[in-house]
Amino acid sequence: MRHLVLALCVALLGAFSCREQPGQAPDPVPEEPAKLPTPPEEPVHDTLETLPALETLPDTAFVRLADYSSEFAYDLRYATENNFMKARVYECPECYTRVRTAKALIAANREFLQQGLRLRFFDCYRPNSVQYLMWEKVPNPQYVANPVKGSIHNRGGAVDLTLETLEGEPLDMGTDFDFFGRRAYHDFTGLPQEVLENRTLLRETLGRHGFLPVRTEWWHYNLGVASRYPVADFRWPCAP
């Protein structure tokens, strides 16, 4: 029940605060990290069989992606020191997203699976308090969103990812994750043809499922509607 309890807890918040209506302006963004309900201290682990179906949850609820598909791969860098901060800022590696984001990612991954590929995640939902830590390190909105406004990561609608083969071999994308420079830009064409084709495959496939790229980061994609979601700052529970 560990992840079910957390998903339903955040779902209640999302259901009352995120209603999409045509022409509706984004919700006001708090100037401090949002304070969301704390997960239970001793959550119980759920199984896929006991989790509620995605279709029964509000689009704005948070879910653990691995609970709803076993066909993704993960290299969650901020739970390690292998990132631009050179520091571990997550207590344990987990990938949470809003339900609507999860549905779109699962659908996109089905397309990749037909080609012998799958999505590998570097980062998913990110607590707003972590965004503040990143801003202290790199206060440059070209690469790190200002935490006062909040990142789409903080809203559960952004993912950092790449492609790998079903054998776990990552496709060549020209740079590593979190490379701050021109070679990571989508409009930088001074790269091998294979790299350009790999980036195009990732961009066009995700685009068909509602994801928008960020010009300066080939790995970063935002779900188009996610800017309407409120900033969040909950921390997921870690297994003992």
C-alpha positions in Angstrom: 0.0 0.0 0.0 3.1 2.3 0.2 2.7 3.9 -3.2 -1.1 3.7 -3.2 -1.3 5.8 0.0 1.1 8.4 -1.4 -0.7 8.6 -4.8 -4.1 9.0 -3.2 -2.8 11.6 -0.7 -1.4 13.7 -3.5 -4.4 13.0 -5.7 -6.7 14.7 -3.2 -4.6 17.9 -3.5 -4.4 17.7 -7.3 -8.1 17.0 -7.8 -9.1 20.2 -6.0 -6.3 22.5 -7.3 -6.0 21.5 -11.0 -9.0 21.9 -13.2 -8.2 22.4 -16.9 -10.5 24.8 -18.7 -10.0 26.4 -22.1 -8.3 29.8 -21.8 -7.8 29.4 -18.0 -4.6 31.1 -16.8 -2.0 29.1 -14.9 -2.5 28.9 -11.2 -0.5 31.5 -9.2 2.9 30.2 -8.2 3.9 30.3 -4.6 7.1 32.2 -3.8 8.2 29.5 -1.4 8.3 25.7 -1.9 4.8 24.2 -1.7 4.0 22.4 1.5 2.2 19.1 0.7 1.0 16.4 3.0 3.9 14.2 4.4 3.7 10.6 3.3 3.1 8.0 6.0 6.3 7.2 8.0 6.0 3.5 7.5 4.3 3.0 4.1 3.5 -0.5 2.9 4.7 -1.7 -0.5 2.0 -2.3 -3.0 2.0 -4.7 -5.9 0.8 -4.1 -9.4 -2.3 -6.2 -8.8 -3.5 -4.1 -5.9 -2.9 -0.6 -7.3 -5.8 1.3 -8.8 -5.9 1.5 -12.5 -4.5 4.8 -14.0 -7.9 5.4 -15.6 -9.5 5.5 -12.2 -7.2 8.2 -10.9 -7.4 12.0 -11.5 -5.0 13.2 -14.2 -3.4 15.4 -11.6 -2.6 12.7 -9.1 1.0 11.7 -8.6 2.0 8.0 -9.2 5.2 6.0 -9.2 5.9 5.2 -12.8 7.4 1.8 -12.1 4.1 0.7 -10.4 2.3 1.0 -13.8 4.9 -0.3 -16.2 7.9 -2.6 -15.9 9.1 -1.7 -19.4 11.1 1.5 -18.6 14.8 1.8 -17.6 16.1 4.1 -15.0 19.4 6.0 -14.3 18.2 8.5 -11.8 21.2 10.7 -11.4 20.2 13.0 -8.6 20.1 10.0 -6.3 23.8 9.6 -7.0 26.8 12.0 -7.2 26.9 11.6 -11.0 25.2 14.9 -11.9 26.2 18.5 -12.4 25.9 19.2 -8.7 28.3 16.4 -7.8 26.0 15.7 -4.9 23.2 13.2 -4.0 20.1 15.3 -3.5 17.5 12.4 -3.5 17.5 9.9 -0.6 16.6 7.1 -3.0 15.9 6.8 -6.7 12.3 7.0 -7.7 10.4 8.3 -10.7 7.0 10.0 -9.9 4.9 11.9 -12.4 1.3 13.1 -12.6 -1.1 10.5 -13.9 -1.6 12.3 -17.2 2.2 12.4 -17.7 2.5 8.7 -16.9 -0.2 7.7 -19.4 1.6 9.7 -22.2 5.0 8.1 -21.3 3.6 4.6 -21.3 2.0 5.2 -24.7 5.2 6.7 -26.2 7.3 3.8 -24.8 5.0 1.3 -26.6 6.1 2.9 -29.9 9.7 2.6 -29.0 9.3 -1.0 -27.9 8.1 -1.9 -31.4 11.5 -0.7 -32.6 13.5 -2.6 -30.0 14.1 0.5 -27.8 12.8 1.8 -24.5 12.9 5.0 -22.5 15.6 5.5 -19.8 14.9 8.2 -17.2 17.4 10.5 -15.6 14.9 12.6 -13.6 11.1 12.9 -13.3 9.1 14.8 -10.6 11.5 17.0 -8.6 10.7 18.5 -5.2 10.7 22.3 -5.4 13.2 22.4 -2.5 15.7 20.5 -4.7 15.1 23.1 -7.4 16.4 25.7 -4.9 19.6 23.7 -4.4 20.1 23.5 -8.2 19.5 27.3 -8.5 22.2 28.0 -5.9 24.6 25.9 -8.0 23.6 27.2 -11.5 21.5 30.4 -11.3 21.0 30.5 -15.0 17.4 30.1 -16.3 18.8 28.9 -19.6 19.6 25.6 -17.8 17.9 25.7 -14.4 14.4 27.0 -13.8 14.1 29.7 -11.2 12.6 27.9 -8.1 10.5 30.9 -7.2 8.5 30.3 -10.4 9.1 26.6 -10.3 10.1 24.1 -12.9 7.8 21.8 -14.8 9.7 19.1 -13.0 8.3 20.5 -9.8 4.8 20.2 -11.3 5.1 16.5 -12.2 5.0 17.2 -16.0 8.7 17.1 -17.0 11.0 14.3 -17.6 14.7 14.0 -18.4 15.3 10.9 -20.5 17.0 9.1 -23.4 16.7 5.9 -25.4 18.4 2.6 -24.9 18.2 -0.8 -26.6 16.3 -3.6 -24.8 19.8 -5.0 -23.9 20.4 -1.8 -21.9 22.8 -0.1 -24.4 22.1 3.7 -24.5 21.8 5.4 -27.9 24.4 8.0 -28.8 22.9 11.4 -28.2 26.1 13.4 -28.6 26.5 14.5 -25.0 25.9 13.1 -21.5 22.9 14.2 -19.5 23.2 17.6 -17.9 25.8 18.8 -20.4 25.6 22.6 -20.4 26.7 23.7 -23.8 25.8 24.1 -27.5 26.3 20.5 -28.3 23.2 19.6 -26.3 21.0 22.1 -28.2 18.4 20.7 -30.5 19.4 23.2 -33.2 23.1 22.2 -33.1 23.7 20.2 -36.2 27.5 19.7 -36.0 27.1 16.1 -34.9 27.3 12.7 -36.5 24.2 11.8 -38.6 23.4 8.9 -36.2 23.2 11.3 -33.3 21.0 13.7 -35.1 18.7 10.8 -36.1 18.6 9.5 -32.6 17.6 12.9 -31.2 15.0 13.2 -34.0 13.5 9.8 -33.2 13.2 10.8 -29.5 11.7 14.2 -30.2 9.2 13.2 -32.9 7.9 10.2 -31.0 7.4 12.1 -27.7 5.9 14.9 -29.7 3.1 12.6 -30.9 2.2 12.0 -27.3 2.0 15.7 -26.2 5.6 16.3 -25.1 7.5 19.5 -26.0 11.3 19.7 -26.1 13.5 22.3 -24.5 15.8 23.9 -27.0 19.0 23.8 -24.9 18.6 20.2 -23.5 18.0 17.2 -25.8 17.0 15.1 -22.8 14.3 17.4 -21.3 10.6 17.1 -22.3 7.6 18.9 -20.9 4.0 17.6 -21.2 2.2 20.4 -22.9 -0.5 20.9 -20.3 1.8 20.6 -17.3 2.5 24.3 -16.9 -1.0 24.6 -15.4 -0.2 22.3 -12.6 0.8 23.7 -9.2 4.3 23.4 -7.8 4.8 20.5 -5.4 7.5 19.7 -2.8 6.6 16.3 -1.4 9.3 13.7 -0.9 8.7 10.0 -1.8 9.2 7.3 0.8 12.2 5.1 0.6 12.2 1.4 1.2 13.9 0.4 4.5 
